[in-house]
Amino acid sequence: MAAANRQILEKNYTDLFIVTTHPQTSARLRFMIQDVMDLRKANWVARRAEAKPTTIDEIHEQKRDKALHLESNRDGNHPNLAR
């Protein structure tokens, strides 16, 4: 990126930060700007994966996993229970 463009971006980010310090700035806008600043600091990598809809296959797989887990607990594999 050209040095001139980088300077313009730096000035814009500085201006955004200044906007967040004004008491008249709404909390919603402050937090939106803070999210942009956090993303920039993290090199534009989101702190958590974006939530996406669960597919039917994933729901069935989760149900199978839960059933297997419950079945293994029913078989007497309880190390904490004294008999």
ChimeraX commands (.cxc) that place a marker at each C-alpha (Angstrom):
marker #1 position 0.00,0.00,0.00 radius 0.5
marker #1 position 1.32,3.42,-0.86 radius 0.5
marker #1 position 2.58,5.55,2.00 radius 0.5
marker #1 position 0.08,8.31,1.19 radius 0.5
marker #1 position -2.83,5.87,1.40 radius 0.5
marker #1 position -1.53,4.47,4.68 radius 0.5
marker #1 position -1.36,7.99,6.14 radius 0.5
marker #1 position -4.94,8.68,5.07 radius 0.5
marker #1 position -6.12,5.45,6.68 radius 0.5
marker #1 position -4.21,6.20,9.89 radius 0.5
marker #1 position -5.84,9.63,10.06 radius 0.5
marker #1 position -9.28,8.08,9.53 radius 0.5
marker #1 position -8.71,5.56,12.33 radius 0.5
marker #1 position -7.51,8.36,14.60 radius 0.5
marker #1 position -10.63,10.37,13.78 radius 0.5
marker #1 position -12.80,7.34,14.55 radius 0.5
marker #1 position -11.11,6.97,17.91 radius 0.5
marker #1 position -11.74,10.64,18.67 radius 0.5
marker #1 position -15.43,10.17,17.83 radius 0.5
marker #1 position -15.66,7.47,20.50 radius 0.5
marker #1 position -14.42,9.89,23.18 radius 0.5
marker #1 position -17.21,12.42,22.64 radius 0.5
marker #1 position -19.98,12.12,25.24 radius 0.5
marker #1 position -22.63,12.81,22.59 radius 0.5
marker #1 position -21.68,9.67,20.66 radius 0.5
marker #1 position -24.26,6.94,21.20 radius 0.5
marker #1 position -23.18,3.72,22.87 radius 0.5
marker #1 position -24.18,1.74,19.80 radius 0.5
marker #1 position -21.90,3.77,17.53 radius 0.5
marker #1 position -19.07,3.68,20.09 radius 0.5
marker #1 position -19.23,-0.11,20.26 radius 0.5
marker #1 position -19.40,-0.45,16.47 radius 0.5
marker #1 position -16.27,1.66,16.12 radius 0.5
marker #1 position -14.60,-0.32,18.91 radius 0.5
marker #1 position -15.37,-3.54,17.02 radius 0.5
marker #1 position -13.62,-2.13,13.93 radius 0.5
marker #1 position -10.63,-1.07,16.04 radius 0.5
marker #1 position -10.44,-4.53,17.64 radius 0.5
marker #1 position -10.59,-6.23,14.24 radius 0.5
marker #1 position -7.83,-3.98,12.96 radius 0.5
marker #1 position -5.66,-4.74,16.00 radius 0.5
marker #1 position -6.24,-8.49,15.43 radius 0.5
marker #1 position -5.12,-8.13,11.80 radius 0.5
marker #1 position -8.73,-8.37,10.56 radius 0.5
marker #1 position -9.31,-11.84,12.03 radius 0.5
marker #1 position -12.60,-12.17,13.89 radius 0.5
marker #1 position -12.27,-13.19,17.54 radius 0.5
marker #1 position -14.81,-15.96,17.07 radius 0.5
marker #1 position -16.20,-17.85,14.13 radius 0.5
marker #1 position -19.26,-16.43,12.48 radius 0.5
marker #1 position -22.41,-18.26,13.53 radius 0.5
marker #1 position -24.07,-20.13,10.72 radius 0.5
marker #1 position -27.26,-22.16,10.50 radius 0.5
marker #1 position -27.01,-25.82,11.52 radius 0.5
marker #1 position -27.77,-28.31,8.77 radius 0.5
marker #1 position -30.12,-31.25,9.24 radius 0.5
marker #1 position -27.15,-33.63,8.90 radius 0.5
marker #1 position -25.33,-31.81,11.70 radius 0.5
marker #1 position -28.39,-32.06,13.93 radius 0.5
marker #1 position -28.63,-35.82,13.29 radius 0.5
marker #1 position -24.91,-36.21,14.01 radius 0.5
marker #1 position -25.25,-34.31,17.30 radius 0.5
marker #1 position -28.21,-36.51,18.25 radius 0.5
marker #1 position -26.18,-39.68,17.48 radius 0.5
marker #1 position -23.24,-38.39,19.53 radius 0.5
marker #1 position -25.50,-37.59,22.48 radius 0.5
marker #1 position -27.15,-41.03,22.28 radius 0.5
marker #1 position -23.73,-42.75,22.22 radius 0.5
marker #1 position -22.60,-40.69,25.20 radius 0.5
marker #1 position -25.74,-41.57,27.18 radius 0.5
marker #1 position -25.40,-45.24,26.23 radius 0.5
marker #1 position -21.78,-45.40,27.38 radius 0.5
marker #1 position -22.80,-43.87,30.72 radius 0.5
marker #1 position -25.61,-46.42,31.09 radius 0.5
marker #1 position -23.19,-49.34,30.65 radius 0.5
marker #1 position -21.75,-48.78,34.10 radius 0.5
marker #1 position -18.71,-46.76,33.17 radius 0.5
marker #1 position -19.04,-44.51,36.20 radius 0.5
marker #1 position -15.64,-44.30,37.90 radius 0.5
marker #1 position -16.98,-41.90,40.55 radius 0.5
marker #1 position -19.79,-44.17,41.73 radius 0.5
marker #1 position -18.96,-46.73,44.43 radius 0.5
marker #1 position -20.92,-50.01,44.41 radius 0.5
marker link #1:1,2 radius 0.2
marker link #1:2,3 radius 0.2
marker link #1:3,4 radius 0.2
marker link #1:4,5 radius 0.2
marker link #1:5,6 radius 0.2
marker link #1:6,7 radius 0.2
marker link #1:7,8 radius 0.2
marker link #1:8,9 radius 0.2
marker link #1:9,10 radius 0.2
marker link #1:10,11 radius 0.2
marker link #1:11,12 radius 0.2
marker link #1:12,13 radius 0.2
marker link #1:13,14 radius 0.2
marker link #1:14,15 radius 0.2
marker link #1:15,16 radius 0.2
marker link #1:16,17 radius 0.2
marker link #1:17,18 radius 0.2
marker link #1:18,19 radius 0.2
marker link #1:19,20 radius 0.2
marker link #1:20,21 radius 0.2
marker link #1:21,22 radius 0.2
marker link #1:22,23 radius 0.2
marker link #1:23,24 radius 0.2
marker link #1:24,25 radius 0.2
marker link #1:25,26 radius 0.2
marker link #1:26,27 radius 0.2
marker link #1:27,28 radius 0.2
marker link #1:28,29 radius 0.2
marker link #1:29,30 radius 0.2
marker link #1:30,31 radius 0.2
marker link #1:31,32 radius 0.2
marker link #1:32,33 radius 0.2
marker link #1:33,34 radius 0.2
marker link #1:34,35 radius 0.2
marker link #1:35,36 radius 0.2
marker link #1:36,37 radius 0.2
marker link #1:37,38 radius 0.2
marker link #1:38,39 radius 0.2
marker link #1:39,40 radius 0.2
marker link #1:40,41 radius 0.2
marker link #1:41,42 radius 0.2
marker link #1:42,43 radius 0.2
marker link #1:43,44 radius 0.2
marker link #1:44,45 radius 0.2
marker link #1:45,46 radius 0.2
marker link #1:46,47 radius 0.2
marker link #1:47,48 radius 0.2
marker link #1:48,49 radius 0.2
marker link #1:49,50 radius 0.2
marker link #1:50,51 radius 0.2
marker link #1:51,52 radius 0.2
marker link #1:52,53 radius 0.2
marker link #1:53,54 radius 0.2
marker link #1:54,55 radius 0.2
marker link #1:55,56 radius 0.2
marker link #1:56,57 radius 0.2
marker link #1:57,58 radius 0.2
marker link #1:58,59 radius 0.2
marker link #1:59,60 radius 0.2
marker link #1:60,61 radius 0.2
marker link #1:61,62 radius 0.2
marker link #1:62,63 radius 0.2
marker link #1:63,64 radius 0.2
marker link #1:64,65 radius 0.2
marker link #1:65,66 radius 0.2
marker link #1:66,67 radius 0.2
marker link #1:67,68 radius 0.2
marker link #1:68,69 radius 0.2
marker link #1:69,70 radius 0.2
marker link #1:70,71 radius 0.2
marker link #1:71,72 radius 0.2
marker link #1:72,73 radius 0.2
marker link #1:73,74 radius 0.2
marker link #1:74,75 radius 0.2
marker link #1:75,76 radius 0.2
marker link #1:76,77 radius 0.2
marker link #1:77,78 radius 0.2
marker link #1:78,79 radius 0.2
marker link #1:79,80 radius 0.2
marker link #1:80,81 radius 0.2
marker link #1:81,82 radius 0.2
marker link #1:82,83 radius 0.2
view
